[in-house]
Amino acid sequence: MRAVLRTRTIAETRGFMKALVDTQHDRILGFTMLGLEAGEAMAVVQTAMLAGMPYTRLRDAMFTHPTMAEGLVFLFANVPPPSSP
């Protein structure tokens, strides 16, 4: 959570974000977050999942600064590429 700038403005860097991603189809299968204002980021991911959006849309998005949702860019930027068969 230290990478999320919003955690510094509220002086609370404890917590984590974790996502389960199907890299073959770029779909978000699950998401969890533990920390202050977690509901803000969870609502963004839930909307993306309901819409069937690929995780790359969140990775490449420009979110309002500073918000917890902005941390989704950092989270999804760390998804490893699919492994070769």
HTML snippet that shows the backbone in 3Dmol.js (N, CA, C, O; Angstrom):
<script src="https://3Dmol.org/build/3Dmol-min.js"></script>
<div id="view" style="width:600px;height:400px;position:relative"></div>
<script>
const pdb = `
ATOM      1  N   MET A   1       0.810  -1.202   0.000  1.00  0.00           N
ATOM      2  CA  MET A   1       0.000   0.000   0.000  1.00  0.00           C
ATOM      3  C   MET A   1       0.853   1.267   0.000  1.00  0.00           C
ATOM      4  O   MET A   1       0.351   2.352  -0.292  1.00  0.00           O
ATOM      5  N   ARG A   2       2.115   1.138   0.319  1.00  0.00           N
ATOM      6  CA  ARG A   2       2.977   2.330   0.335  1.00  0.00           C
ATOM      7  C   ARG A   2       3.099   2.976  -1.042  1.00  0.00           C
ATOM      8  O   ARG A   2       3.385   4.169  -1.140  1.00  0.00           O
ATOM      9  N   ALA A   3       2.884   2.202  -2.108  1.00  0.00           N
ATOM     10  CA  ALA A   3       2.964   2.755  -3.465  1.00  0.00           C
ATOM     11  C   ALA A   3       1.754   3.623  -3.796  1.00  0.00           C
ATOM     12  O   ALA A   3       1.790   4.409  -4.743  1.00  0.00           O
ATOM     13  N   VAL A   4       0.684   3.481  -3.015  1.00  0.00           N
ATOM     14  CA  VAL A   4      -0.540   4.254  -3.253  1.00  0.00           C
ATOM     15  C   VAL A   4      -0.403   5.601  -2.538  1.00  0.00           C
ATOM     16  O   VAL A   4      -0.366   5.659  -1.309  1.00  0.00           O
ATOM     17  N   LEU A   5      -0.332   6.661  -3.303  1.00  0.00           N
ATOM     18  CA  LEU A   5      -0.081   7.982  -2.713  1.00  0.00           C
ATOM     19  C   LEU A   5      -1.161   8.416  -1.732  1.00  0.00           C
ATOM     20  O   LEU A   5      -0.870   9.168  -0.801  1.00  0.00           O
ATOM     21  N   ARG A   6      -2.396   7.967  -1.913  1.00  0.00           N
ATOM     22  CA  ARG A   6      -3.477   8.327  -0.994  1.00  0.00           C
ATOM     23  C   ARG A   6      -3.170   7.859   0.428  1.00  0.00           C
ATOM     24  O   ARG A   6      -3.575   8.514   1.389  1.00  0.00           O
ATOM     25  N   THR A   7      -2.464   6.740   0.577  1.00  0.00           N
ATOM     26  CA  THR A   7      -2.155   6.254   1.923  1.00  0.00           C
ATOM     27  C   THR A   7      -1.260   7.228   2.675  1.00  0.00           C
ATOM     28  O   THR A   7      -1.300   7.287   3.904  1.00  0.00           O
ATOM     29  N   ARG A   8      -0.470   7.974   1.963  1.00  0.00           N
ATOM     30  CA  ARG A   8       0.403   8.959   2.615  1.00  0.00           C
ATOM     31  C   ARG A   8      -0.373  10.196   3.053  1.00  0.00           C
ATOM     32  O   ARG A   8      -0.049  10.806   4.072  1.00  0.00           O
ATOM     33  N   THR A   9      -1.392  10.566   2.290  1.00  0.00           N
ATOM     34  CA  THR A   9      -2.164  11.759   2.663  1.00  0.00           C
ATOM     35  C   THR A   9      -3.041  11.497   3.879  1.00  0.00           C
ATOM     36  O   THR A   9      -3.410  12.431   4.591  1.00  0.00           O
ATOM     37  N   ILE A  10      -3.379  10.228   4.124  1.00  0.00           N
ATOM     38  CA  ILE A  10      -4.173   9.899   5.315  1.00  0.00           C
ATOM     39  C   ILE A  10      -3.300   9.265   6.400  1.00  0.00           C
ATOM     40  O   ILE A  10      -3.808   8.839   7.437  1.00  0.00           O
ATOM     41  N   ALA A  11      -1.986   9.203   6.160  1.00  0.00           N
ATOM     42  CA  ALA A  11      -1.012   8.679   7.121  1.00  0.00           C
ATOM     43  C   ALA A  11      -1.344   7.263   7.569  1.00  0.00           C
ATOM     44  O   ALA A  11      -1.255   6.941   8.754  1.00  0.00           O
ATOM     45  N   GLU A  12      -1.729   6.418   6.614  1.00  0.00           N
ATOM     46  CA  GLU A  12      -2.035   5.013   6.924  1.00  0.00           C
ATOM     47  C   GLU A  12      -1.601   4.144   5.757  1.00  0.00           C
ATOM     48  O   GLU A  12      -2.345   3.964   4.792  1.00  0.00           O
ATOM     49  N   THR A  13      -0.393   3.607   5.851  1.00  0.00           N
ATOM     50  CA  THR A  13       0.170   2.818   4.749  1.00  0.00           C
ATOM     51  C   THR A  13       0.038   1.315   4.974  1.00  0.00           C
ATOM     52  O   THR A  13       0.521   0.526   4.162  1.00  0.00           O
ATOM     53  N   ARG A  14      -0.610   0.909   6.065  1.00  0.00           N
ATOM     54  CA  ARG A  14      -0.782  -0.528   6.300  1.00  0.00           C
ATOM     55  C   ARG A  14      -1.890  -1.075   5.415  1.00  0.00           C
ATOM     56  O   ARG A  14      -2.869  -0.387   5.124  1.00  0.00           O
ATOM     57  N   GLY A  15      -1.724  -2.315   4.996  1.00  0.00           N
ATOM     58  CA  GLY A  15      -2.738  -2.980   4.201  1.00  0.00           C
ATOM     59  C   GLY A  15      -2.164  -3.537   2.915  1.00  0.00           C
ATOM     60  O   GLY A  15      -0.956  -3.493   2.684  1.00  0.00           O
ATOM     61  N   PHE A  16      -3.054  -4.064   2.074  1.00  0.00           N
ATOM     62  CA  PHE A  16      -2.618  -4.626   0.798  1.00  0.00           C
ATOM     63  C   PHE A  16      -3.770  -4.688  -0.184  1.00  0.00           C
ATOM     64  O   PHE A  16      -4.940  -4.631   0.195  1.00  0.00           O
ATOM     65  N   MET A  17      -3.419  -4.805  -1.445  1.00  0.00           N
ATOM     66  CA  MET A  17      -4.349  -5.088  -2.535  1.00  0.00           C
ATOM     67  C   MET A  17      -3.856  -6.362  -3.198  1.00  0.00           C
ATOM     68  O   MET A  17      -2.653  -6.566  -3.360  1.00  0.00           O
ATOM     69  N   LYS A  18      -4.799  -7.218  -3.582  1.00  0.00           N
ATOM     70  CA  LYS A  18      -4.437  -8.452  -4.259  1.00  0.00           C
ATOM     71  C   LYS A  18      -5.503  -8.761  -5.297  1.00  0.00           C
ATOM     72  O   LYS A  18      -6.699  -8.630  -5.036  1.00  0.00           O
ATOM     73  N   ALA A  19      -5.055  -9.173  -6.475  1.00  0.00           N
ATOM     74  CA  ALA A  19      -5.996  -9.511  -7.546  1.00  0.00           C
ATOM     75  C   ALA A  19      -5.632 -10.866  -8.133  1.00  0.00           C
ATOM     76  O   ALA A  19      -4.462 -11.243  -8.196  1.00  0.00           O
ATOM     77  N   LEU A  20      -6.654 -11.582  -8.558  1.00  0.00           N
ATOM     78  CA  LEU A  20      -6.478 -12.828  -9.283  1.00  0.00           C
ATOM     79  C   LEU A  20      -6.880 -12.547 -10.721  1.00  0.00           C
ATOM     80  O   LEU A  20      -8.018 -12.164 -10.994  1.00  0.00           O
ATOM     81  N   VAL A  21      -5.927 -12.743 -11.649  1.00  0.00           N
ATOM     82  CA  VAL A  21      -6.143 -12.369 -13.045  1.00  0.00           C
ATOM     83  C   VAL A  21      -5.917 -13.572 -13.955  1.00  0.00           C
ATOM     84  O   VAL A  21      -4.932 -14.295 -13.805  1.00  0.00           O
ATOM     85  N   ASP A  22      -6.824 -13.780 -14.890  1.00  0.00           N
ATOM     86  CA  ASP A  22      -6.654 -14.771 -15.952  1.00  0.00           C
ATOM     87  C   ASP A  22      -5.900 -14.063 -17.068  1.00  0.00           C
ATOM     88  O   ASP A  22      -6.491 -13.305 -17.837  1.00  0.00           O
ATOM     89  N   THR A  23      -4.604 -14.307 -17.157  1.00  0.00           N
ATOM     90  CA  THR A  23      -3.794 -13.581 -18.136  1.00  0.00           C
ATOM     91  C   THR A  23      -4.025 -14.072 -19.560  1.00  0.00           C
ATOM     92  O   THR A  23      -3.680 -13.374 -20.513  1.00  0.00           O
ATOM     93  N   GLN A  24      -4.593 -15.242 -19.717  1.00  0.00           N
ATOM     94  CA  GLN A  24      -4.896 -15.723 -21.072  1.00  0.00           C
ATOM     95  C   GLN A  24      -6.012 -14.892 -21.711  1.00  0.00           C
ATOM     96  O   GLN A  24      -6.022 -14.673 -22.922  1.00  0.00           O
ATOM     97  N   HIS A  25      -6.957 -14.430 -20.869  1.00  0.00           N
ATOM     98  CA  HIS A  25      -8.096 -13.659 -21.377  1.00  0.00           C
ATOM     99  C   HIS A  25      -8.154 -12.242 -20.812  1.00  0.00           C
ATOM    100  O   HIS A  25      -9.105 -11.502 -21.064  1.00  0.00           O
ATOM    101  N   ASP A  26      -7.118 -11.870 -20.038  1.00  0.00           N
ATOM    102  CA  ASP A  26      -7.012 -10.530 -19.435  1.00  0.00           C
ATOM    103  C   ASP A  26      -8.192 -10.167 -18.538  1.00  0.00           C
ATOM    104  O   ASP A  26      -8.548  -8.993 -18.432  1.00  0.00           O
ATOM    105  N   ARG A  27      -8.797 -11.150 -17.899  1.00  0.00           N
ATOM    106  CA  ARG A  27      -9.958 -10.913 -17.041  1.00  0.00           C
ATOM    107  C   ARG A  27      -9.578 -10.944 -15.563  1.00  0.00           C
ATOM    108  O   ARG A  27      -8.722 -11.723 -15.146  1.00  0.00           O
ATOM    109  N   ILE A  28     -10.219 -10.097 -14.792  1.00  0.00           N
ATOM    110  CA  ILE A  28     -10.049 -10.078 -13.343  1.00  0.00           C
ATOM    111  C   ILE A  28     -11.016 -11.114 -12.776  1.00  0.00           C
ATOM    112  O   ILE A  28     -12.225 -11.022 -12.991  1.00  0.00           O
ATOM    113  N   LEU A  29     -10.489 -12.091 -12.057  1.00  0.00           N
ATOM    114  CA  LEU A  29     -11.315 -13.146 -11.486  1.00  0.00           C
ATOM    115  C   LEU A  29     -11.672 -12.867 -10.029  1.00  0.00           C
ATOM    116  O   LEU A  29     -12.689 -13.348  -9.530  1.00  0.00           O
ATOM    117  N   GLY A  30     -10.840 -12.095  -9.357  1.00  0.00           N
ATOM    118  CA  GLY A  30     -11.101 -11.773  -7.963  1.00  0.00           C
ATOM    119  C   GLY A  30     -10.234 -10.616  -7.506  1.00  0.00           C
ATOM    120  O   GLY A  30      -9.211 -10.301  -8.114  1.00  0.00           O
ATOM    121  N   PHE A  31     -10.670  -9.987  -6.417  1.00  0.00           N
ATOM    122  CA  PHE A  31      -9.933  -8.837  -5.878  1.00  0.00           C
ATOM    123  C   PHE A  31     -10.224  -8.739  -4.394  1.00  0.00           C
ATOM    124  O   PHE A  31     -11.353  -8.954  -3.954  1.00  0.00           O
ATOM    125  N   THR A  32      -9.202  -8.416  -3.634  1.00  0.00           N
ATOM    126  CA  THR A  32      -9.386  -8.145  -2.218  1.00  0.00           C
ATOM    127  C   THR A  32      -8.470  -6.995  -1.815  1.00  0.00           C
ATOM    128  O   THR A  32      -7.403  -6.789  -2.392  1.00  0.00           O
ATOM    129  N   MET A  33      -8.911  -6.271  -0.829  1.00  0.00           N
ATOM    130  CA  MET A  33      -8.100  -5.165  -0.321  1.00  0.00           C
ATOM    131  C   MET A  33      -8.349  -5.048   1.166  1.00  0.00           C
ATOM    132  O   MET A  33      -9.490  -5.119   1.622  1.00  0.00           O
ATOM    133  N   LEU A  34      -7.287  -4.869   1.915  1.00  0.00           N
ATOM    134  CA  LEU A  34      -7.363  -4.639   3.339  1.00  0.00           C
ATOM    135  C   LEU A  34      -6.700  -3.301   3.608  1.00  0.00           C
ATOM    136  O   LEU A  34      -5.512  -3.128   3.334  1.00  0.00           O
ATOM    137  N   GLY A  35      -7.446  -2.371   4.134  1.00  0.00           N
ATOM    138  CA  GLY A  35      -6.911  -1.044   4.426  1.00  0.00           C
ATOM    139  C   GLY A  35      -8.031  -0.015   4.455  1.00  0.00           C
ATOM    140  O   GLY A  35      -9.174  -0.298   4.094  1.00  0.00           O
ATOM    141  N   LEU A  36      -7.675   1.180   4.893  1.00  0.00           N
ATOM    142  CA  LEU A  36      -8.659   2.256   4.928  1.00  0.00           C
ATOM    143  C   LEU A  36      -9.151   2.582   3.523  1.00  0.00           C
ATOM    144  O   LEU A  36      -8.392   2.508   2.557  1.00  0.00           O
ATOM    145  N   GLU A  37     -10.403   2.937   3.418  1.00  0.00           N
ATOM    146  CA  GLU A  37     -11.034   3.328   2.152  1.00  0.00           C
ATOM    147  C   GLU A  37     -10.992   2.221   1.106  1.00  0.00           C
ATOM    148  O   GLU A  37     -10.984   2.496  -0.094  1.00  0.00           O
ATOM    149  N   ALA A  38     -10.966   0.971   1.558  1.00  0.00           N
ATOM    150  CA  ALA A  38     -10.916  -0.166   0.636  1.00  0.00           C
ATOM    151  C   ALA A  38     -12.148  -0.210  -0.271  1.00  0.00           C
ATOM    152  O   ALA A  38     -12.050  -0.611  -1.431  1.00  0.00           O
ATOM    153  N   GLY A  39     -13.281   0.194   0.242  1.00  0.00           N
ATOM    154  CA  GLY A  39     -14.509   0.153  -0.550  1.00  0.00           C
ATOM    155  C   GLY A  39     -14.429   0.961  -1.829  1.00  0.00           C
ATOM    156  O   GLY A  39     -15.059   0.611  -2.827  1.00  0.00           O
ATOM    157  N   GLU A  40     -13.665   2.031  -1.808  1.00  0.00           N
ATOM    158  CA  GLU A  40     -13.514   2.865  -3.004  1.00  0.00           C
ATOM    159  C   GLU A  40     -12.869   2.074  -4.144  1.00  0.00           C
ATOM    160  O   GLU A  40     -13.377   2.074  -5.265  1.00  0.00           O
ATOM    161  N   ALA A  41     -11.765   1.409  -3.860  1.00  0.00           N
ATOM    162  CA  ALA A  41     -11.078   0.629  -4.891  1.00  0.00           C
ATOM    163  C   ALA A  41     -11.878  -0.608  -5.263  1.00  0.00           C
ATOM    164  O   ALA A  41     -11.919  -0.994  -6.432  1.00  0.00           O
ATOM    165  N   MET A  42     -12.513  -1.229  -4.284  1.00  0.00           N
ATOM    166  CA  MET A  42     -13.298  -2.432  -4.553  1.00  0.00           C
ATOM    167  C   MET A  42     -14.456  -2.148  -5.496  1.00  0.00           C
ATOM    168  O   MET A  42     -14.775  -2.973  -6.352  1.00  0.00           O
ATOM    169  N   ALA A  43     -15.085  -0.995  -5.350  1.00  0.00           N
ATOM    170  CA  ALA A  43     -16.195  -0.641  -6.238  1.00  0.00           C
ATOM    171  C   ALA A  43     -15.724  -0.477  -7.679  1.00  0.00           C
ATOM    172  O   ALA A  43     -16.438  -0.846  -8.611  1.00  0.00           O
ATOM    173  N   VAL A  44     -14.546   0.065  -7.863  1.00  0.00           N
ATOM    174  CA  VAL A  44     -13.994   0.232  -9.213  1.00  0.00           C
ATOM    175  C   VAL A  44     -13.750  -1.130  -9.851  1.00  0.00           C
ATOM    176  O   VAL A  44     -14.124  -1.359 -11.001  1.00  0.00           O
ATOM    177  N   VAL A  45     -13.117  -2.037  -9.097  1.00  0.00           N
ATOM    178  CA  VAL A  45     -12.817  -3.360  -9.636  1.00  0.00           C
ATOM    179  C   VAL A  45     -14.107  -4.145  -9.874  1.00  0.00           C
ATOM    180  O   VAL A  45     -14.232  -4.838 -10.884  1.00  0.00           O
ATOM    181  N   GLN A  46     -15.052  -4.043  -8.963  1.00  0.00           N
ATOM    182  CA  GLN A  46     -16.335  -4.735  -9.137  1.00  0.00           C
ATOM    183  C   GLN A  46     -17.028  -4.273 -10.414  1.00  0.00           C
ATOM    184  O   GLN A  46     -17.564  -5.096 -11.155  1.00  0.00           O
ATOM    185  N   THR A  47     -17.025  -3.006 -10.673  1.00  0.00           N
ATOM    186  CA  THR A  47     -17.636  -2.481 -11.892  1.00  0.00           C
ATOM    187  C   THR A  47     -16.927  -3.022 -13.129  1.00  0.00           C
ATOM    188  O   THR A  47     -17.575  -3.402 -14.105  1.00  0.00           O
ATOM    189  N   ALA A  48     -15.604  -3.057 -13.086  1.00  0.00           N
ATOM    190  CA  ALA A  48     -14.836  -3.593 -14.220  1.00  0.00           C
ATOM    191  C   ALA A  48     -15.159  -5.066 -14.436  1.00  0.00           C
ATOM    192  O   ALA A  48     -15.305  -5.512 -15.574  1.00  0.00           O
ATOM    193  N   MET A  49     -15.270  -5.819 -13.350  1.00  0.00           N
ATOM    194  CA  MET A  49     -15.579  -7.243 -13.468  1.00  0.00           C
ATOM    195  C   MET A  49     -16.986  -7.454 -14.026  1.00  0.00           C
ATOM    196  O   MET A  49     -17.184  -8.304 -14.894  1.00  0.00           O
ATOM    197  N   LEU A  50     -17.945  -6.702 -13.545  1.00  0.00           N
ATOM    198  CA  LEU A  50     -19.320  -6.830 -14.039  1.00  0.00           C
ATOM    199  C   LEU A  50     -19.430  -6.475 -15.518  1.00  0.00           C
ATOM    200  O   LEU A  50     -20.238  -7.050 -16.247  1.00  0.00           O
ATOM    201  N   ALA A  51     -18.616  -5.530 -15.949  1.00  0.00           N
ATOM    202  CA  ALA A  51     -18.623  -5.104 -17.351  1.00  0.00           C
ATOM    203  C   ALA A  51     -17.782  -6.016 -18.243  1.00  0.00           C
ATOM    204  O   ALA A  51     -17.795  -5.870 -19.465  1.00  0.00           O
ATOM    205  N   GLY A  52     -17.052  -6.957 -17.637  1.00  0.00           N
ATOM    206  CA  GLY A  52     -16.200  -7.844 -18.422  1.00  0.00           C
ATOM    207  C   GLY A  52     -14.984  -7.154 -19.009  1.00  0.00           C
ATOM    208  O   GLY A  52     -14.431  -7.601 -20.014  1.00  0.00           O
ATOM    209  N   MET A  53     -14.571  -6.064 -18.380  1.00  0.00           N
ATOM    210  CA  MET A  53     -13.417  -5.312 -18.878  1.00  0.00           C
ATOM    211  C   MET A  53     -12.126  -6.070 -18.594  1.00  0.00           C
ATOM    212  O   MET A  53     -12.024  -6.736 -17.564  1.00  0.00           O
ATOM    213  N   PRO A  54     -11.150  -5.986 -19.471  1.00  0.00           N
ATOM    214  CA  PRO A  54      -9.855  -6.591 -19.184  1.00  0.00           C
ATOM    215  C   PRO A  54      -9.128  -5.776 -18.102  1.00  0.00           C
ATOM    216  O   PRO A  54      -9.357  -4.575 -17.954  1.00  0.00           O
ATOM    217  N   TYR A  55      -8.264  -6.444 -17.362  1.00  0.00           N
ATOM    218  CA  TYR A  55      -7.523  -5.754 -16.311  1.00  0.00           C
ATOM    219  C   TYR A  55      -6.672  -4.618 -16.877  1.00  0.00           C
ATOM    220  O   TYR A  55      -6.349  -3.663 -16.171  1.00  0.00           O
ATOM    221  N   THR A  56      -6.315  -4.731 -18.144  1.00  0.00           N
ATOM    222  CA  THR A  56      -5.460  -3.716 -18.761  1.00  0.00           C
ATOM    223  C   THR A  56      -6.143  -2.350 -18.826  1.00  0.00           C
ATOM    224  O   THR A  56      -5.465  -1.324 -18.875  1.00  0.00           O
ATOM    225  N   ARG A  57      -7.460  -2.326 -18.828  1.00  0.00           N
ATOM    226  CA  ARG A  57      -8.170  -1.038 -18.829  1.00  0.00           C
ATOM    227  C   ARG A  57      -7.941  -0.293 -17.525  1.00  0.00           C
ATOM    228  O   ARG A  57      -7.823   0.932 -17.524  1.00  0.00           O
ATOM    229  N   LEU A  58      -7.876  -1.023 -16.411  1.00  0.00           N
ATOM    230  CA  LEU A  58      -7.577  -0.389 -15.129  1.00  0.00           C
ATOM    231  C   LEU A  58      -6.095  -0.055 -15.037  1.00  0.00           C
ATOM    232  O   LEU A  58      -5.720   0.994 -14.512  1.00  0.00           O
ATOM    233  N   ARG A  59      -5.264  -0.942 -15.543  1.00  0.00           N
ATOM    234  CA  ARG A  59      -3.814  -0.707 -15.530  1.00  0.00           C
ATOM    235  C   ARG A  59      -3.452   0.571 -16.285  1.00  0.00           C
ATOM    236  O   ARG A  59      -2.561   1.312 -15.870  1.00  0.00           O
ATOM    237  N   ASP A  60      -4.141   0.822 -17.384  1.00  0.00           N
ATOM    238  CA  ASP A  60      -3.813   1.957 -18.247  1.00  0.00           C
ATOM    239  C   ASP A  60      -4.647   3.212 -17.956  1.00  0.00           C
ATOM    240  O   ASP A  60      -4.481   4.237 -18.617  1.00  0.00           O
ATOM    241  N   ALA A  61      -5.532   3.128 -16.979  1.00  0.00           N
ATOM    242  CA  ALA A  61      -6.421   4.251 -16.670  1.00  0.00           C
ATOM    243  C   ALA A  61      -5.677   5.365 -15.932  1.00  0.00           C
ATOM    244  O   ALA A  61      -4.640   5.139 -15.308  1.00  0.00           O
ATOM    245  N   MET A  62      -6.224   6.548 -16.020  1.00  0.00           N
ATOM    246  CA  MET A  62      -5.720   7.673 -15.236  1.00  0.00           C
ATOM    247  C   MET A  62      -6.805   8.015 -14.214  1.00  0.00           C
ATOM    248  O   MET A  62      -7.836   8.593 -14.557  1.00  0.00           O
ATOM    249  N   PHE A  63      -6.559   7.650 -12.960  1.00  0.00           N
ATOM    250  CA  PHE A  63      -7.522   7.884 -11.895  1.00  0.00           C
ATOM    251  C   PHE A  63      -7.252   9.215 -11.209  1.00  0.00           C
ATOM    252  O   PHE A  63      -6.141   9.743 -11.249  1.00  0.00           O
ATOM    253  N   THR A  64      -8.278   9.735 -10.590  1.00  0.00           N
ATOM    254  CA  THR A  64      -8.152  10.967  -9.819  1.00  0.00           C
ATOM    255  C   THR A  64      -7.062  10.790  -8.763  1.00  0.00           C
ATOM    256  O   THR A  64      -6.929   9.723  -8.165  1.00  0.00           O
ATOM    257  N   HIS A  65      -6.296  11.839  -8.548  1.00  0.00           N
ATOM    258  CA  HIS A  65      -5.195  11.810  -7.580  1.00  0.00           C
ATOM    259  C   HIS A  65      -5.499  12.750  -6.429  1.00  0.00           C
ATOM    260  O   HIS A  65      -5.950  13.867  -6.683  1.00  0.00           O
ATOM    261  N   PRO A  66      -5.286  12.381  -5.221  1.00  0.00           N
ATOM    262  CA  PRO A  66      -4.918  11.073  -4.713  1.00  0.00           C
ATOM    263  C   PRO A  66      -6.165  10.302  -4.275  1.00  0.00           C
ATOM    264  O   PRO A  66      -6.966  10.809  -3.490  1.00  0.00           O
ATOM    265  N   THR A  67      -6.324   9.114  -4.767  1.00  0.00           N
ATOM    266  CA  THR A  67      -7.414   8.221  -4.357  1.00  0.00           C
ATOM    267  C   THR A  67      -6.852   6.815  -4.209  1.00  0.00           C
ATOM    268  O   THR A  67      -5.780   6.508  -4.729  1.00  0.00           O
ATOM    269  N   MET A  68      -7.575   5.970  -3.502  1.00  0.00           N
ATOM    270  CA  MET A  68      -7.170   4.571  -3.382  1.00  0.00           C
ATOM    271  C   MET A  68      -7.252   3.877  -4.733  1.00  0.00           C
ATOM    272  O   MET A  68      -6.440   3.001  -5.032  1.00  0.00           O
ATOM    273  N   ALA A  69      -8.229   4.264  -5.551  1.00  0.00           N
ATOM    274  CA  ALA A  69      -8.379   3.655  -6.874  1.00  0.00           C
ATOM    275  C   ALA A  69      -7.137   3.868  -7.729  1.00  0.00           C
ATOM    276  O   ALA A  69      -6.838   3.055  -8.604  1.00  0.00           O
ATOM    277  N   GLU A  70      -6.429   4.931  -7.487  1.00  0.00           N
ATOM    278  CA  GLU A  70      -5.189   5.199  -8.217  1.00  0.00           C
ATOM    279  C   GLU A  70      -4.184   4.060  -8.020  1.00  0.00           C
ATOM    280  O   GLU A  70      -3.350   3.809  -8.890  1.00  0.00           O
ATOM    281  N   GLY A  71      -4.264   3.383  -6.896  1.00  0.00           N
ATOM    282  CA  GLY A  71      -3.379   2.265  -6.607  1.00  0.00           C
ATOM    283  C   GLY A  71      -3.610   1.069  -7.506  1.00  0.00           C
ATOM    284  O   GLY A  71      -2.740   0.205  -7.614  1.00  0.00           O
ATOM    285  N   LEU A  72      -4.766   0.998  -8.155  1.00  0.00           N
ATOM    286  CA  LEU A  72      -5.039  -0.111  -9.060  1.00  0.00           C
ATOM    287  C   LEU A  72      -4.086  -0.111 -10.256  1.00  0.00           C
ATOM    288  O   LEU A  72      -3.763  -1.168 -10.797  1.00  0.00           O
ATOM    289  N   VAL A  73      -3.648   1.057 -10.656  1.00  0.00           N
ATOM    290  CA  VAL A  73      -2.688   1.163 -11.758  1.00  0.00           C
ATOM    291  C   VAL A  73      -1.407   0.420 -11.385  1.00  0.00           C
ATOM    292  O   VAL A  73      -0.872  -0.340 -12.193  1.00  0.00           O
ATOM    293  N   PHE A  74      -0.911   0.639 -10.161  1.00  0.00           N
ATOM    294  CA  PHE A  74       0.305  -0.027  -9.701  1.00  0.00           C
ATOM    295  C   PHE A  74       0.084  -1.529  -9.557  1.00  0.00           C
ATOM    296  O   PHE A  74       0.938  -2.330  -9.936  1.00  0.00           O
ATOM    297  N   LEU A  75      -1.062  -1.901  -9.008  1.00  0.00           N
ATOM    298  CA  LEU A  75      -1.368  -3.321  -8.816  1.00  0.00           C
ATOM    299  C   LEU A  75      -1.372  -4.068 -10.145  1.00  0.00           C
ATOM    300  O   LEU A  75      -0.684  -5.079 -10.289  1.00  0.00           O
ATOM    301  N   PHE A  76      -2.141  -3.578 -11.118  1.00  0.00           N
ATOM    302  CA  PHE A  76      -2.276  -4.295 -12.376  1.00  0.00           C
ATOM    303  C   PHE A  76      -1.063  -4.127 -13.300  1.00  0.00           C
ATOM    304  O   PHE A  76      -0.920  -4.877 -14.266  1.00  0.00           O
ATOM    305  N   ALA A  77      -0.203  -3.169 -13.022  1.00  0.00           N
ATOM    306  CA  ALA A  77       1.040  -3.037 -13.780  1.00  0.00           C
ATOM    307  C   ALA A  77       1.997  -4.176 -13.436  1.00  0.00           C
ATOM    308  O   ALA A  77       2.939  -4.438 -14.184  1.00  0.00           O
ATOM    309  N   ASN A  78       1.768  -4.846 -12.329  1.00  0.00           N
ATOM    310  CA  ASN A  78       2.641  -5.935 -11.894  1.00  0.00           C
ATOM    311  C   ASN A  78       2.142  -7.325 -12.312  1.00  0.00           C
ATOM    312  O   ASN A  78       2.713  -8.335 -11.901  1.00  0.00           O
ATOM    313  N   VAL A  79       1.101  -7.378 -13.111  1.00  0.00           N
ATOM    314  CA  VAL A  79       0.622  -8.679 -13.599  1.00  0.00           C
ATOM    315  C   VAL A  79       1.644  -9.208 -14.593  1.00  0.00           C
ATOM    316  O   VAL A  79       1.969  -8.536 -15.572  1.00  0.00           O
ATOM    317  N   PRO A  80       2.150 -10.404 -14.346  1.00  0.00           N
ATOM    318  CA  PRO A  80       3.143 -10.952 -15.287  1.00  0.00           C
ATOM    319  C   PRO A  80       2.484 -11.344 -16.612  1.00  0.00           C
ATOM    320  O   PRO A  80       1.300 -11.683 -16.635  1.00  0.00           O
ATOM    321  N   PRO A  81       3.226 -11.303 -17.696  1.00  0.00           N
ATOM    322  CA  PRO A  81       2.665 -11.703 -18.985  1.00  0.00           C
ATOM    323  C   PRO A  81       2.341 -13.195 -18.977  1.00  0.00           C
ATOM    324  O   PRO A  81       2.924 -13.951 -18.200  1.00  0.00           O
ATOM    325  N   PRO A  82       1.416 -13.622 -19.836  1.00  0.00           N
ATOM    326  CA  PRO A  82       1.086 -15.052 -19.876  1.00  0.00           C
ATOM    327  C   PRO A  82       2.306 -15.885 -20.280  1.00  0.00           C
ATOM    328  O   PRO A  82       3.124 -15.470 -21.100  1.00  0.00           O
ATOM    329  N   SER A  83       2.396 -17.054 -19.686  1.00  0.00           N
ATOM    330  CA  SER A  83       3.518 -17.926 -20.030  1.00  0.00           C
ATOM    331  C   SER A  83       3.268 -18.605 -21.363  1.00  0.00           C
ATOM    332  O   SER A  83       2.123 -18.873 -21.726  1.00  0.00           O
ATOM    333  N   SER A  84       4.322 -18.879 -22.077  1.00  0.00           N
ATOM    334  CA  SER A  84       4.218 -19.517 -23.404  1.00  0.00           C
ATOM    335  C   SER A  84       3.901 -20.992 -23.229  1.00  0.00           C
ATOM    336  O   SER A  84       4.398 -21.628 -22.300  1.00  0.00           O
ATOM    337  N   PRO A  85       3.063 -21.549 -24.127  1.00  0.00           N
ATOM    338  CA  PRO A  85       2.718 -22.978 -24.006  1.00  0.00           C
ATOM    339  C   PRO A  85       3.893 -23.881 -24.314  1.00  0.00           C
ATOM    340  O   PRO A  85       3.764 -25.104 -24.256  1.00  0.00           O
TER     341      PRO A  85
END
`;
const viewer = $3Dmol.createViewer("view");
viewer.addModel(pdb, "pdb");
viewer.setStyle({}, {cartoon: {color: "spectrum"}});
viewer.zoomTo();
viewer.render();
</script>
